[in-house]
Amino acid sequence: MKNASSPPLATYADTLFIWIEKKGAIAYWLFAFLLGTLISRVFAPTDFFPLLLIIVPLWLIAIERAPSGKQAFNFGWWSGFGLLSVGLNWIGYSFTQQDAVPVVIAPFAIMALSGLLSIYIGLAFWLTWLTKVRLIPRIFVFAAIWTLLEIARGFLFTGFPWHVIGSMWANWLPVAQSASFITVYGLSLLSMTVAGSLVCLLVRRNSLGFVIPAITVGGFVVVAGLGYLRLDNVQTEYHTNVSLRLVQANIKQREKWISYLIENHFDKHMSLSRGSSTEGKADGVKLLIWPETSVQRQTFDREGSIPRWRLSRLLERGSYALVGAPRYSANENSYDFYNSLFAVNYKGDIHARYDKKHLVPFGEYLPFEGILNALGLSQLTGGSAFKSGDQNATIALPGVPAFSPLICYEIIFPGGVVNNGSTEKRPEWLLNITNDGWFGLTEGPHQHLALARFRAIEEGLPLVRNAGGGISAVIDPYGRTISQLEINRQGILDSVLPRAIKAPMISVLSKIMLIIMLSLLTIIIAAYINKRRQ
């Protein structure tokens, strides 16, 4: 750790760092942890973005003061641990919703996951320190490295793009509009650059200390202004012939799979689906949408399924029910289980099916299954892991615009919500069915919705989202909420389907590649300039 007698930086925050350093290593790491916990408040539902403008400059000063790469990494890791262990606290609630896994494991699971993911943030600090660039170049280098590691976290080892800095603007729609051009990762790069530039106000005493922040903040204000004009100049258009009914029965997760209650759960969905109809049908509804695993029968797709036949009795001719249910297929010596979505017509026929592709580690399948089974931890998936589907799909039903089905957290992956490799035409909307009842009244459902909103903006596609006990909503391609059913509410949400806007000229994945190239170029240029100055 840097000695308190080292030459102080010309910064107003330097006194704070010197005081904390004198308190010892534990105080220093607790300070880093505190900064991380505060950053967790910039995300939904708190949405307090000014904290980013305060903490990122302090992070840059911490990198400047670090006498070694190890200390820089440690400060970043502890900040990341604060951000993620507090920001992902909602995961712990899911442990209270099942008997197969002891609740006492919850804090250890959160700490283990947060500790692993914090390595990415520690690396951002270490790599920035390693470049040895000066103050102003360091602002851009840190933002670039941070963004690259966010992208890595979103793709590597199945990916977990939660708490991406750009997603903090989900409920600040004028700013969020920029994601349609630069994706949520580009918005991270922009946000970290703007926040980091404010370090100049702490470090510099001459006019340059105001020039850099003025440029970056001014640019950000322009971006927000353009987003405001974009929203102000367009109205949501609709497929007026496609009426939707989202059914949110708000089944408590602990009761969901109790065998003697399963029929009651189904009846509750049926009753809500009828609405005020006197004929026992979902009158005037083109698409009846139930959430993930709303039918707890693994035989739903089998010939003669009574639940499927009963469901079809709700439908008028030309209408469909889109329903989440598990299914299985028999192999020679075993069974494969899938988390699926079914499209059922008024005759009870299955018109289309989608098997979830991107499964939740430890929730739906067991990584390193052989090793963990040997340790007796197979119960982490409830005893039966799901099998992954083959690929993203586009489902086209007669009389209904084609859509991309997404189950649970498949919606959170930028560039992964449409079948990019398909020769089929672009889908015209996104359907996300999920079961956020796992997370109760925590922050998780709010953040899940925030991340989903960005997929609508990035792809220019409306989003229809049935979250079970979470927040169900119909969102237009600009990210605006058309209608919404709040968390922990039982009811139905009736709407018409918004229309998509013109397809982006460049795919989201290609834009992410451009962000990667821009970030790498920023680092290379800064390193080159720094070397020339030496």
C-alpha positions as CSV (number, residue, x, y, z in Angstrom):
1,M,0.0,0.0,0.0
2,K,1.2,3.5,-0.8
3,N,3.0,5.2,2.1
4,A,1.2,8.2,3.5
5,S,4.4,10.2,3.0
6,S,4.4,9.7,-0.7
7,P,4.1,12.9,-2.8
8,P,0.4,13.8,-2.8
9,L,-1.6,14.2,-6.0
10,A,-3.0,17.6,-6.6
11,T,-6.5,16.4,-5.9
12,Y,-9.1,17.4,-3.4
13,A,-9.9,13.7,-2.8
14,D,-6.3,12.9,-2.0
15,T,-6.7,13.8,1.7
16,L,-9.5,11.3,2.0
17,F,-7.3,8.5,0.5
18,I,-4.4,9.4,2.7
19,W,-6.6,9.3,5.8
20,I,-8.0,5.8,4.8
21,E,-4.6,4.5,4.0
22,K,-3.4,5.4,7.5
23,K,-6.2,3.2,8.9
24,G,-4.7,0.1,7.3
25,A,-5.5,-2.4,4.6
26,I,-8.8,-3.5,6.0
27,A,-10.2,0.0,6.0
28,Y,-8.9,0.5,2.5
29,W,-10.7,-2.6,1.2
30,L,-13.8,-1.7,3.1
31,F,-13.7,1.7,1.4
32,A,-13.5,0.0,-2.0
33,F,-16.4,-2.3,-1.0
34,L,-18.4,0.7,0.0
35,L,-17.9,2.4,-3.3
36,G,-19.1,-0.7,-5.1
37,T,-22.2,-1.0,-2.9
38,L,-23.1,2.6,-3.8
39,I,-22.7,2.0,-7.5
40,S,-25.3,-0.8,-7.2
41,R,-27.8,2.0,-6.5
42,V,-27.6,3.4,-10.0
43,F,-29.6,0.4,-11.3
44,A,-33.4,-0.2,-11.2
45,P,-35.4,0.3,-9.2
46,T,-33.3,3.1,-7.5
47,D,-32.0,4.6,-10.7
48,F,-29.8,7.1,-8.9
49,F,-27.3,7.9,-11.7
50,P,-25.4,10.7,-9.9
51,L,-23.5,8.1,-7.8
52,L,-21.7,7.0,-11.0
53,L,-20.4,10.6,-11.4
54,I,-18.9,10.6,-7.9
55,I,-17.5,7.1,-7.7
56,V,-15.8,6.6,-11.1
57,P,-13.5,9.6,-10.5
58,L,-12.6,8.1,-7.1
59,W,-11.8,4.8,-8.8
60,L,-9.5,6.5,-11.2
61,I,-7.7,8.2,-8.3
62,A,-7.4,4.8,-6.6
63,I,-5.7,3.4,-9.7
64,E,-3.4,6.5,-9.8
65,R,-2.4,6.0,-6.2
66,A,-1.9,2.2,-6.4
67,P,1.9,1.4,-6.1
68,S,1.4,-2.0,-7.7
69,G,-0.8,-3.8,-10.1
70,K,-1.8,-6.1,-7.3
71,Q,-3.2,-3.3,-5.2
72,A,-5.0,-1.9,-8.2
73,F,-6.6,-5.3,-8.9
74,N,-7.5,-5.7,-5.2
75,F,-9.2,-2.3,-5.0
76,G,-11.2,-3.2,-8.2
77,W,-12.1,-6.6,-6.9
78,W,-13.4,-5.3,-3.6
79,S,-15.4,-2.6,-5.4
80,G,-16.8,-5.3,-7.7
81,F,-17.6,-7.5,-4.8
82,G,-19.5,-4.6,-3.2
83,L,-21.4,-3.9,-6.4
84,L,-22.4,-7.5,-7.1
85,S,-22.9,-9.0,-3.6
86,V,-25.4,-6.2,-2.8
87,G,-26.7,-5.8,-6.3
88,L,-27.4,-9.5,-6.7
89,N,-29.0,-9.9,-3.3
90,W,-32.3,-10.9,-4.9
91,I,-30.8,-14.3,-5.9
92,G,-30.9,-15.2,-2.2
93,Y,-34.7,-15.0,-2.2
94,S,-34.9,-17.9,-4.6
95,F,-33.4,-20.2,-2.0
96,T,-36.4,-19.6,0.3
97,Q,-38.7,-20.8,-2.4
98,Q,-37.6,-24.4,-2.5
99,D,-37.0,-27.1,0.0
100,A,-34.4,-29.0,-2.1
101,V,-31.6,-26.5,-1.2
102,P,-31.1,-25.2,2.3
103,V,-31.6,-21.5,2.8
104,V,-28.3,-21.3,4.7
105,I,-26.5,-21.8,1.4
106,A,-27.9,-18.5,-0.1
107,P,-25.3,-16.0,1.3
108,F,-22.5,-18.4,0.3
109,A,-23.9,-18.8,-3.2
110,I,-24.2,-15.0,-3.6
111,M,-20.7,-14.4,-2.3
112,A,-19.2,-17.1,-4.5
113,L,-20.9,-15.8,-7.7
114,S,-20.0,-12.2,-6.8
115,G,-16.5,-13.1,-6.0
116,L,-16.0,-14.8,-9.4
117,L,-17.6,-12.0,-11.4
118,S,-15.6,-9.4,-9.5
119,I,-12.5,-10.7,-11.2
120,Y,-13.6,-8.9,-14.3
121,I,-13.8,-5.6,-12.4
122,G,-10.4,-6.3,-10.7
123,L,-8.9,-6.9,-14.1
124,A,-10.3,-3.6,-15.4
125,F,-8.4,-1.8,-12.6
126,W,-5.2,-3.8,-13.1
127,L,-5.1,-3.5,-16.8
128,T,-5.7,0.3,-16.6
129,W,-2.9,0.6,-14.1
130,L,-0.6,-1.6,-16.3
131,T,-0.9,0.9,-19.2
132,K,0.8,3.6,-17.1
133,V,-1.0,6.3,-19.1
134,R,-1.5,9.8,-17.7
135,L,-4.6,11.3,-16.3
136,I,-6.6,12.3,-19.4
137,P,-5.7,9.2,-21.5
138,R,-6.5,7.1,-18.4
139,I,-10.1,8.3,-18.4
140,F,-10.6,6.9,-21.9
141,V,-8.5,3.8,-21.3
142,F,-10.4,2.8,-18.1
143,A,-13.8,3.3,-19.9
144,A,-12.6,1.2,-22.8
145,I,-11.2,-1.6,-20.7
146,W,-14.3,-1.6,-18.4
147,T,-16.5,-2.0,-21.5
148,L,-14.4,-4.8,-23.0
149,L,-14.6,-6.7,-19.8
150,E,-18.4,-6.1,-19.5
151,I,-18.7,-7.6,-23.0
152,A,-16.5,-10.6,-21.9
153,R,-18.7,-11.1,-18.8
154,G,-21.7,-11.1,-21.1
155,F,-20.4,-13.8,-23.4
156,L,-17.9,-16.0,-21.7
157,F,-18.8,-19.1,-19.6
158,T,-22.5,-18.9,-20.7
159,G,-22.5,-15.2,-20.0
160,F,-24.0,-13.0,-17.3
161,P,-24.6,-9.5,-18.5
162,W,-26.3,-8.2,-15.4
163,H,-25.4,-4.8,-13.9
164,V,-24.0,-3.6,-17.3
165,I,-23.4,0.1,-16.6
166,G,-25.3,1.2,-19.7
167,S,-28.4,-0.6,-18.4
168,M,-28.6,2.0,-15.6
169,W,-30.4,4.3,-18.1
170,A,-33.3,1.8,-18.8
171,N,-35.8,4.1,-17.1
172,W,-34.2,7.3,-18.5
173,L,-35.6,6.8,-22.0
174,P,-34.1,9.8,-23.8
175,V,-30.6,8.5,-22.8
176,A,-31.5,4.9,-23.5
177,Q,-32.4,5.7,-27.1
178,S,-28.7,5.8,-28.0
179,A,-28.6,2.0,-27.5
180,S,-30.5,1.7,-30.8
181,F,-27.3,2.9,-32.4
182,I,-24.5,1.8,-30.1
183,T,-26.1,-1.0,-28.0
184,V,-26.1,-1.1,-24.2
185,Y,-22.4,-1.7,-24.2
186,G,-21.7,1.4,-26.2
187,L,-23.8,3.3,-23.6
188,S,-21.5,1.8,-20.9
189,L,-18.5,3.2,-22.8
190,L,-20.1,6.6,-23.0
191,S,-21.3,6.6,-19.4
192,M,-17.9,5.6,-18.0
193,T,-16.1,8.1,-20.1
194,V,-18.3,11.0,-19.0
195,A,-18.2,9.9,-15.3
196,G,-14.4,9.4,-15.5
197,S,-13.8,12.8,-17.0
198,L,-15.0,14.5,-13.8
199,V,-11.8,13.4,-12.2
200,C,-10.2,16.4,-13.9
201,L,-12.2,18.6,-11.6
202,L,-10.5,17.0,-8.6
203,V,-7.0,16.7,-10.0
204,R,-6.5,19.7,-12.3
205,R,-6.3,23.3,-11.0
206,N,-5.9,24.9,-14.4
207,S,-8.5,25.5,-17.2
208,L,-7.9,22.1,-18.7
209,G,-9.7,20.6,-15.6
210,F,-12.9,22.1,-16.9
211,V,-12.4,21.5,-20.7
212,I,-12.5,17.7,-20.7
213,P,-15.6,17.4,-18.5
214,A,-17.3,20.2,-20.4
215,I,-16.7,18.3,-23.7
216,T,-17.8,14.9,-22.4
217,V,-20.8,16.2,-20.4
218,G,-21.8,18.4,-23.3
219,G,-21.7,15.4,-25.7
220,F,-23.8,13.4,-23.3
221,V,-26.4,16.2,-23.1
222,V,-26.5,16.2,-26.9
223,V,-27.1,12.4,-26.9
224,A,-29.9,12.8,-24.4
225,G,-31.4,15.7,-26.4
226,L,-31.4,13.6,-29.6
227,G,-33.0,10.8,-27.7
228,Y,-35.7,13.2,-26.4
229,L,-36.4,14.4,-29.9
230,R,-36.5,10.9,-31.2
231,L,-39.2,10.0,-28.7
232,D,-41.1,13.3,-29.2
233,N,-41.3,12.9,-33.0
234,V,-42.7,9.4,-33.2
235,Q,-45.9,7.8,-32.1
236,T,-46.3,4.1,-31.4
237,E,-48.1,2.3,-34.3
238,Y,-50.1,-0.9,-33.8
239,H,-51.3,-4.1,-35.4
240,T,-54.9,-3.3,-34.6
241,N,-56.0,-6.8,-35.6
242,V,-53.7,-8.5,-33.1
243,S,-55.2,-8.3,-29.6
244,L,-53.2,-9.7,-26.6
245,R,-54.2,-10.9,-23.2
246,L,-51.4,-11.6,-20.7
247,V,-52.5,-13.7,-17.8
248,Q,-50.6,-13.2,-14.5
249,A,-52.0,-15.6,-11.9
250,N,-49.2,-14.7,-9.4
251,I,-48.8,-18.3,-8.2
252,K,-46.4,-18.4,-5.2
253,Q,-43.3,-20.2,-6.1
254,R,-43.3,-22.4,-3.0
255,E,-46.8,-23.6,-4.0
256,K,-46.2,-23.9,-7.7
257,W,-45.1,-27.6,-8.0
258,I,-47.2,-29.0,-5.1
259,S,-49.0,-31.9,-6.7
260,Y,-52.4,-31.4,-5.2
261,L,-52.4,-27.6,-6.1
262,I,-51.4,-28.0,-9.7
263,E,-55.0,-28.3,-10.9
264,N,-56.0,-25.2,-8.9
265,H,-53.2,-23.3,-10.5
266,F,-54.4,-24.3,-14.0
267,D,-58.0,-23.3,-13.1
268,K,-56.8,-19.9,-11.9
269,H,-55.1,-19.3,-15.3
270,M,-58.3,-20.5,-17.1
271,S,-60.6,-18.2,-15.0
272,L,-58.4,-15.1,-15.5
273,S,-58.2,-15.9,-19.3
274,R,-62.0,-15.7,-19.7
275,G,-62.1,-12.3,-18.2
276,S,-65.7,-11.1,-18.1
277,S,-66.9,-13.4,-20.8
278,T,-70.3,-14.9,-20.4
279,E,-69.5,-17.6,-22.9
280,G,-66.4,-19.0,-21.1
281,K,-64.0,-17.9,-23.8
282,A,-61.3,-15.3,-24.2
283,D,-63.5,-13.1,-26.3
284,G,-61.8,-11.0,-29.0
285,V,-58.3,-12.2,-28.0
286,K,-56.0,-13.1,-30.8
287,L,-53.1,-14.2,-28.6
288,L,-53.6,-15.5,-25.1
289,I,-50.3,-15.5,-23.3
290,W,-49.4,-17.5,-20.1
291,P,-46.0,-17.3,-18.4
292,E,-43.1,-19.7,-18.2
293,T,-44.0,-23.1,-16.8
294,S,-47.6,-21.9,-16.2
295,V,-48.7,-25.5,-16.9
296,Q,-47.0,-27.9,-14.6
297,R,-47.7,-31.0,-16.7
298,Q,-44.8,-32.6,-18.6
299,T,-47.4,-34.3,-20.8
300,F,-48.9,-31.1,-22.1
301,D,-47.6,-31.9,-25.6
302,R,-48.8,-35.5,-25.6
303,E,-51.7,-36.9,-27.6
304,G,-54.9,-36.6,-25.6
305,S,-53.6,-34.0,-23.1
306,I,-56.6,-32.8,-21.1
307,P,-55.0,-29.5,-20.1
308,R,-54.3,-28.7,-23.7
309,W,-57.8,-29.5,-24.8
310,R,-59.3,-27.4,-22.0
311,L,-57.0,-24.5,-22.9
312,S,-58.2,-24.7,-26.6
313,R,-61.8,-24.3,-25.4
314,L,-60.9,-20.7,-24.5
315,L,-59.9,-19.8,-28.0
316,E,-61.9,-18.5,-30.9
317,R,-61.3,-19.6,-34.4
318,G,-58.0,-18.1,-35.7
319,S,-56.7,-17.4,-32.1
320,Y,-53.8,-19.0,-30.3
321,A,-52.6,-19.6,-26.8
322,L,-48.8,-19.1,-26.1
323,V,-48.1,-21.2,-23.0
324,G,-45.0,-22.1,-21.0
325,A,-44.7,-25.8,-19.9
326,P,-42.0,-28.4,-19.4
327,R,-41.8,-31.4,-21.7
328,Y,-39.7,-34.5,-22.0
329,S,-38.4,-36.9,-24.7
330,A,-37.5,-40.5,-24.1
331,N,-34.1,-41.9,-25.0
332,E,-32.9,-45.4,-24.9
333,N,-32.0,-45.3,-21.2
334,S,-33.1,-41.9,-20.0
335,Y,-35.3,-38.9,-20.5
336,D,-34.4,-35.4,-21.6
337,F,-36.4,-32.5,-20.1
338,Y,-37.0,-29.2,-21.8
339,N,-38.3,-25.8,-20.6
340,S,-40.6,-25.0,-23.5
341,L,-43.1,-22.6,-25.0
342,F,-46.1,-24.0,-27.0
343,A,-48.4,-22.3,-29.5
344,V,-51.8,-24.0,-29.3
345,N,-54.7,-23.3,-31.7
346,Y,-58.4,-23.4,-31.1
347,K,-58.5,-27.1,-32.0
348,G,-56.0,-28.0,-29.4
349,D,-53.2,-28.6,-32.0
350,I,-49.7,-27.6,-31.2
351,H,-48.8,-25.2,-34.0
352,A,-45.3,-24.4,-32.9
353,R,-42.9,-25.2,-30.1
354,Y,-39.7,-23.6,-28.8
355,D,-37.3,-25.2,-26.3
356,K,-35.3,-22.8,-24.2
357,K,-31.7,-22.5,-25.5
358,H,-29.9,-20.5,-22.9
359,L,-30.3,-22.3,-19.6
360,V,-29.6,-20.8,-16.2
361,P,-26.5,-22.4,-14.6
362,F,-27.3,-24.2,-11.3
363,G,-31.0,-23.3,-11.8
364,E,-31.7,-25.4,-14.9
365,Y,-28.6,-27.3,-15.4
366,L,-25.5,-28.3,-13.5
367,P,-22.1,-27.1,-14.8
368,F,-19.5,-29.8,-14.3
369,E,-22.3,-32.1,-13.6
370,G,-20.2,-35.3,-13.1
371,I,-18.0,-33.7,-10.4
372,L,-20.9,-32.0,-8.5
373,N,-23.1,-35.1,-8.6
374,A,-20.3,-37.0,-7.0
375,L,-20.3,-34.3,-4.3
376,G,-24.0,-34.8,-3.8
377,L,-25.0,-31.4,-5.2
378,S,-27.4,-32.6,-7.9
379,Q,-30.2,-31.0,-5.8
380,L,-29.1,-27.6,-7.1
381,T,-31.2,-28.2,-10.2
382,G,-34.1,-29.8,-8.3
383,G,-32.8,-33.3,-9.2
384,S,-33.6,-33.0,-12.9
385,A,-31.6,-30.7,-15.2
386,F,-33.1,-29.3,-18.4
387,K,-31.7,-30.0,-21.8
388,S,-30.8,-27.0,-24.0
389,G,-32.8,-26.3,-27.2
390,D,-30.9,-26.1,-30.5
391,Q,-31.1,-22.4,-31.4
392,N,-33.1,-19.2,-31.3
393,A,-36.3,-19.5,-33.3
394,T,-38.7,-17.3,-35.2
395,I,-42.3,-18.5,-34.9
396,A,-44.8,-17.6,-37.6
397,L,-48.5,-18.2,-36.9
398,P,-51.2,-17.7,-39.5
399,G,-52.6,-14.2,-39.2
400,V,-50.0,-13.2,-36.5
401,P,-46.7,-11.2,-37.2
402,A,-43.7,-13.5,-36.7
403,F,-42.0,-13.3,-33.3
404,S,-38.9,-14.4,-31.5
405,P,-39.7,-16.5,-28.3
406,L,-37.5,-16.0,-25.3
407,I,-37.9,-17.8,-22.0
408,C,-36.7,-16.3,-18.7
409,Y,-33.3,-14.6,-18.7
410,E,-32.7,-15.2,-22.5
411,I,-34.0,-11.7,-22.9
412,I,-31.0,-10.1,-21.1
413,F,-28.4,-11.0,-23.8
414,P,-27.6,-8.2,-26.3
415,G,-27.5,-9.6,-29.8
416,G,-28.9,-12.9,-28.7
417,V,-32.6,-12.4,-28.9
418,V,-33.2,-13.0,-32.6
419,N,-32.0,-15.8,-34.8
420,N,-29.3,-14.0,-36.6
421,G,-28.2,-17.0,-38.6
422,S,-31.7,-17.7,-39.9
423,T,-32.7,-17.3,-43.5
424,E,-36.2,-16.5,-42.3
425,K,-37.4,-12.9,-42.3
426,R,-36.8,-10.7,-39.3
427,P,-39.3,-11.3,-36.4
428,E,-41.7,-8.4,-35.9
429,W,-41.8,-8.6,-32.1
430,L,-40.2,-10.3,-29.1
431,L,-42.1,-12.5,-26.7
432,N,-40.6,-13.0,-23.2
433,I,-42.3,-15.4,-20.9
434,T,-40.6,-15.8,-17.5
435,N,-41.3,-16.7,-13.9
436,D,-40.1,-13.9,-11.7
437,G,-42.0,-15.2,-8.8
438,W,-38.7,-16.8,-7.8
439,F,-37.5,-13.4,-6.6
440,G,-40.5,-12.0,-4.8
441,L,-40.5,-8.2,-4.0
442,T,-36.8,-7.8,-4.4
443,E,-34.9,-5.7,-7.0
444,G,-34.5,-8.7,-9.3
445,P,-37.8,-8.4,-11.2
446,H,-37.2,-4.6,-11.7
447,Q,-33.7,-5.2,-13.1
448,H,-34.9,-8.1,-15.3
449,L,-37.5,-5.7,-16.9
450,A,-34.9,-3.0,-17.3
451,L,-32.6,-5.3,-19.2
452,A,-35.5,-6.6,-21.3
453,R,-36.4,-3.0,-22.2
454,F,-33.0,-2.5,-23.8
455,R,-33.5,-5.5,-26.2
456,A,-36.6,-3.7,-27.6
457,I,-34.6,-0.5,-28.2
458,E,-31.6,-2.3,-29.7
459,E,-33.5,-4.4,-32.1
460,G,-36.3,-1.9,-32.9
461,L,-38.8,-4.5,-32.0
462,P,-41.8,-4.3,-29.6
463,L,-41.6,-6.6,-26.5
464,V,-44.4,-8.5,-24.9
465,R,-43.5,-9.8,-21.5
466,N,-45.4,-12.1,-19.2
467,A,-43.5,-12.4,-15.9
468,G,-45.7,-14.6,-13.8
469,G,-45.4,-12.9,-10.4
470,G,-43.0,-10.3,-11.7
471,I,-43.7,-7.2,-13.8
472,S,-45.6,-8.0,-17.0
473,A,-45.6,-5.4,-19.7
474,V,-46.1,-4.4,-23.4
475,I,-43.3,-2.2,-24.6
476,D,-42.9,-0.5,-27.9
477,P,-39.7,-0.5,-30.1
478,Y,-38.5,2.7,-28.4
479,G,-38.7,1.2,-25.0
480,R,-41.9,3.0,-23.9
481,T,-44.3,1.1,-21.7
482,I,-47.7,0.8,-23.4
483,S,-49.3,-1.1,-20.5
484,Q,-48.0,-2.8,-17.4
485,L,-49.1,-5.2,-14.6
486,E,-47.2,-4.5,-11.5
487,I,-45.1,-7.0,-9.4
488,N,-46.9,-9.4,-7.1
489,R,-50.3,-8.7,-8.8
490,Q,-52.9,-11.1,-10.0
491,G,-54.8,-10.1,-13.1
492,I,-54.8,-9.7,-16.9
493,L,-53.2,-7.2,-19.2
494,D,-55.1,-6.5,-22.4
495,S,-53.4,-4.7,-25.2
496,V,-52.9,-4.6,-29.0
497,L,-49.5,-5.5,-30.5
498,P,-47.2,-2.5,-31.3
499,R,-45.5,-2.5,-34.7
500,A,-41.8,-2.8,-35.2
501,I,-39.8,0.0,-36.7
502,K,-37.4,-0.3,-39.6
503,A,-34.7,-2.9,-39.1
504,P,-31.3,-1.5,-38.1
505,M,-28.9,-1.4,-41.0
506,I,-26.2,-3.1,-38.8
507,S,-27.0,-6.0,-36.5
508,V,-26.6,-5.7,-32.8
509,L,-23.8,-8.3,-32.8
510,S,-22.0,-6.3,-35.5
511,K,-22.4,-3.1,-33.4
512,I,-20.9,-4.9,-30.4
513,M,-17.9,-5.8,-32.6
514,L,-17.5,-2.2,-33.5
515,I,-17.6,-1.2,-29.8
516,I,-14.9,-3.8,-29.2
517,M,-12.8,-2.4,-32.0
518,L,-13.3,1.2,-30.9
519,S,-12.3,0.2,-27.3
520,L,-9.2,-1.6,-28.4
521,L,-8.2,1.3,-30.7
522,T,-8.6,3.7,-27.8
523,I,-6.3,1.6,-25.6
524,I,-3.7,1.3,-28.4
525,I,-3.7,5.0,-29.3
526,A,-3.4,6.0,-25.6
527,A,-0.5,3.6,-25.0
528,Y,1.3,4.8,-28.2
529,I,0.9,8.5,-27.1
530,N,2.1,7.6,-23.6
531,K,5.2,5.8,-25.0
532,R,6.1,8.8,-27.3
533,R,6.0,11.1,-24.3
534,Q,8.4,8.9,-22.3
